[in-house]
Amino acid sequence: MSENPQERRTSRVDAFVDAAFAFCMTLLVVGGSEMPQTMADLESALMRVPAFAVGFALLALFWWSHHAFRNMHRRDDAFSLLLSLMIVFVIMIYVYPLRLLGESTAYYISGRILPGSDLVKSIADMRVLYVVYGVGFIILSALYILLYRHAGKHAEDPTDRKQAYLTSGTWFICAVVGGISVALSLLLPRDDPWTTGYPGMAYMLIPVLILIYMAIFNRTPKPAAEPA
């Protein structure tokens, strides 16, 4: 059975998005831009595995969320195409602060054992990095909110509609937490080393808030009492 034009255009968009995410993954590769030439180079590359794993997981989350959206919404419309292209555009910029923040965080958490000492020189630099990262995170979250609300609006299956609005709510939580992180980066004292990690720790609120939100969203209403 031949593929209709709408399905063909949708497949081409999906292939483009997948290729863009795959390219961004290569920018996070543990060995950097060059293949290791010596054992010292190989050891240095392997030391970047923790930061790479975090960045890989986050990009995979964004990619999977777009894949899940497409499973709900197979329509070839201009709005979903525009949002998909905007996601690709932002993600290809976002990958740079993502890698920088991942390696810098791994460096400080590991007690300065892992690579990353040459990336961030001061507390002020770290705060700026948190702001750049947070703004990118907020923009991506907002795009996914629009994407899933669009899917919910046009969903014919009530289950898909409910899942779309549920997922848009989780991305709203992500956007709010990203805003909290940016606010902490801008408002906390820049000369206080004890508060340096607070903007990053704010993202730990996401799973907690999402679990609470999902419990409320999926709460089954109590059946009405039968009349005596």
C-alpha positions as CSV (number, residue, x, y, z in Angstrom):
1,M,0.0,0.0,0.0
2,S,1.5,3.3,-1.1
3,E,2.0,6.1,1.5
4,N,-0.2,9.1,1.1
5,P,1.4,12.6,0.8
6,Q,0.4,13.7,4.3
7,E,2.1,10.6,5.9
8,R,5.1,11.2,3.6
9,R,5.5,14.8,4.8
10,T,5.1,13.8,8.4
11,S,7.7,11.1,8.1
12,R,10.1,13.6,6.5
13,V,9.6,16.0,9.5
14,D,10.2,13.2,12.0
15,A,13.3,12.0,10.1
16,F,14.7,15.6,10.2
17,V,14.0,15.9,13.9
18,D,15.6,12.5,14.7
19,A,18.6,13.5,12.7
20,A,19.0,16.8,14.5
21,F,18.8,15.1,17.9
22,A,21.3,12.5,16.7
23,F,23.7,15.3,15.6
24,C,23.3,17.0,19.0
25,M,24.2,13.7,20.7
26,T,27.5,13.7,18.8
27,L,28.3,17.1,20.2
28,L,28.2,15.6,23.7
29,V,30.4,12.6,22.7
30,V,32.8,11.7,25.5
31,G,35.9,12.1,23.5
32,G,35.2,15.6,22.4
33,S,35.8,16.6,18.8
34,E,38.9,14.3,18.2
35,M,39.5,10.6,18.6
36,P,41.8,9.7,21.5
37,Q,45.4,9.2,20.2
38,T,47.0,8.0,23.4
39,M,46.1,6.3,26.7
40,A,46.1,9.6,28.4
41,D,43.6,10.9,25.8
42,L,41.4,7.8,26.3
43,E,41.5,8.2,30.1
44,S,40.5,11.9,29.8
45,A,37.7,10.9,27.5
46,L,36.4,8.3,29.9
47,M,36.5,10.7,32.7
48,R,33.8,12.7,30.9
49,V,31.4,9.8,30.9
50,P,29.3,11.0,33.9
51,A,28.7,14.5,32.3
52,F,28.0,12.9,29.0
53,A,25.5,10.5,30.5
54,V,23.5,13.4,32.1
55,G,23.5,15.3,28.8
56,F,22.6,12.2,26.8
57,A,19.7,11.4,29.2
58,L,18.3,14.9,29.0
59,L,18.5,15.1,25.2
60,A,16.9,11.6,25.0
61,L,14.0,12.9,27.2
62,F,13.4,15.8,24.8
63,W,13.6,13.5,21.8
64,W,11.3,10.9,23.3
65,S,8.7,13.5,24.2
66,H,8.6,14.6,20.6
67,H,8.3,11.0,19.5
68,A,5.4,10.5,22.0
69,F,3.7,13.6,20.6
70,R,3.9,12.3,17.1
71,N,2.3,9.0,18.1
72,M,-0.7,11.1,19.4
73,H,-0.8,13.6,16.5
74,R,-0.2,12.3,13.0
75,R,-1.7,15.3,11.3
76,D,0.5,17.3,8.9
77,D,-0.2,20.8,9.9
78,A,1.7,24.1,9.8
79,F,1.7,24.7,13.6
80,S,3.1,21.4,14.6
81,L,5.7,21.7,11.9
82,L,6.7,25.2,13.1
83,L,7.0,24.0,16.7
84,S,9.1,21.0,15.7
85,L,11.5,23.2,13.8
86,M,11.7,25.6,16.7
87,I,12.5,22.7,19.0
88,V,15.3,21.6,16.7
89,F,16.7,25.2,16.5
90,V,16.7,25.7,20.2
91,I,18.1,22.2,21.0
92,M,21.1,22.8,18.7
93,I,21.9,25.9,20.7
94,Y,21.0,24.4,24.1
95,V,23.4,21.5,23.7
96,Y,26.4,23.8,24.3
97,P,25.4,25.2,27.7
98,L,24.2,21.7,28.5
99,R,27.6,20.2,27.9
100,L,29.3,23.0,29.7
101,L,27.1,22.8,32.7
102,G,27.3,19.0,32.9
103,E,31.1,19.0,32.9
104,S,31.5,21.9,35.3
105,T,29.0,20.3,37.7
106,A,30.7,16.9,37.5
107,Y,34.1,18.6,38.2
108,Y,32.9,20.3,41.4
109,I,30.8,17.3,42.6
110,S,33.7,14.9,42.1
111,G,36.0,17.0,44.3
112,R,37.8,18.4,41.2
113,I,38.7,14.9,40.0
114,L,36.7,14.9,36.8
115,P,37.6,17.2,33.8
116,G,36.1,20.7,33.7
117,S,38.4,22.9,35.6
118,D,39.0,25.2,32.6
119,L,35.3,25.8,31.8
120,V,34.1,28.0,34.7
121,K,36.5,30.3,36.3
122,S,34.4,31.9,39.0
123,I,31.1,31.9,40.9
124,A,29.9,34.7,38.6
125,D,30.6,32.5,35.6
126,M,28.7,29.7,37.0
127,R,25.7,31.9,37.7
128,V,25.8,33.2,34.1
129,L,25.9,29.6,32.9
130,Y,22.9,28.7,35.0
131,V,20.9,31.6,33.5
132,V,21.8,30.6,29.9
133,Y,21.0,27.0,30.6
134,G,17.8,27.9,32.4
135,V,16.5,30.2,29.7
136,G,17.1,27.4,27.1
137,F,15.3,24.9,29.4
138,I,12.3,27.3,29.8
139,I,12.0,27.9,26.1
140,L,12.1,24.2,25.3
141,S,9.5,23.4,28.0
142,A,7.3,26.2,26.6
143,L,7.5,24.7,23.1
144,Y,6.5,21.3,24.4
145,I,3.6,22.8,26.3
146,L,2.3,24.3,23.0
147,L,3.0,21.0,21.2
148,Y,1.0,18.8,23.6
149,R,-1.8,21.3,24.0
150,H,-2.0,21.3,20.2
151,A,-2.2,17.5,20.2
152,G,-4.8,17.6,22.9
153,K,-7.0,20.1,21.0
154,H,-7.1,17.9,17.9
155,A,-7.1,14.5,19.5
156,E,-10.0,12.3,18.6
157,D,-9.3,9.6,21.2
158,P,-10.3,10.8,24.7
159,T,-7.4,8.8,26.1
160,D,-4.9,10.6,23.9
161,R,-6.5,13.9,24.7
162,K,-6.2,13.3,28.5
163,Q,-2.6,12.1,28.1
164,A,-1.7,15.2,25.9
165,Y,-3.0,17.6,28.5
166,L,-1.4,15.7,31.3
167,T,2.0,15.9,29.5
168,S,1.6,19.6,28.8
169,G,1.1,20.0,32.6
170,T,4.4,18.2,33.3
171,W,6.2,20.5,30.9
172,F,4.6,23.5,32.6
173,I,6.1,22.3,35.9
174,C,9.5,22.1,34.1
175,A,9.2,25.6,32.8
176,V,8.3,26.9,36.3
177,V,11.3,25.2,37.9
178,G,13.5,26.5,35.2
179,G,12.3,30.0,36.1
180,I,13.0,29.4,39.8
181,S,16.5,28.3,38.9
182,V,17.1,31.5,36.8
183,A,15.7,33.7,39.5
184,L,18.0,32.1,42.1
185,S,21.0,32.7,39.7
186,L,20.1,36.3,39.4
187,L,19.1,37.1,43.0
188,L,21.5,35.1,45.2
189,P,24.7,36.8,46.3
190,R,27.4,36.3,43.6
191,D,30.2,36.2,46.2
192,D,28.7,33.5,48.4
193,P,30.2,30.1,47.4
194,W,27.7,28.2,49.7
195,T,24.8,29.2,47.4
196,T,26.5,28.4,44.1
197,G,24.7,25.1,43.6
198,Y,21.2,26.3,44.6
199,P,20.1,27.1,41.0
200,G,21.2,23.6,39.9
201,M,19.5,21.9,43.0
202,A,16.3,23.6,42.0
203,Y,15.8,21.1,39.2
204,M,15.5,18.4,41.8
205,L,12.0,19.8,42.4
206,I,10.8,18.6,39.0
207,P,10.3,14.8,39.8
208,V,8.7,15.6,43.1
209,L,6.3,18.2,41.7
210,I,5.4,15.9,38.7
211,L,4.6,13.0,41.0
212,I,2.3,15.3,43.1
213,Y,0.7,16.7,39.9
214,M,0.1,13.3,38.4
215,A,-1.4,12.0,41.6
216,I,-3.9,14.9,41.6
217,F,-4.6,14.7,37.8
218,N,-5.3,11.0,37.9
219,R,-7.2,11.0,41.1
220,T,-10.5,9.1,40.7
221,P,-13.5,11.1,41.9
222,K,-15.4,9.4,44.7
223,P,-18.8,7.9,43.5
224,A,-21.8,9.8,44.6
225,A,-23.6,8.3,47.6
226,E,-26.8,6.5,46.7
227,P,-30.0,8.0,48.1
228,A,-31.5,6.2,51.0
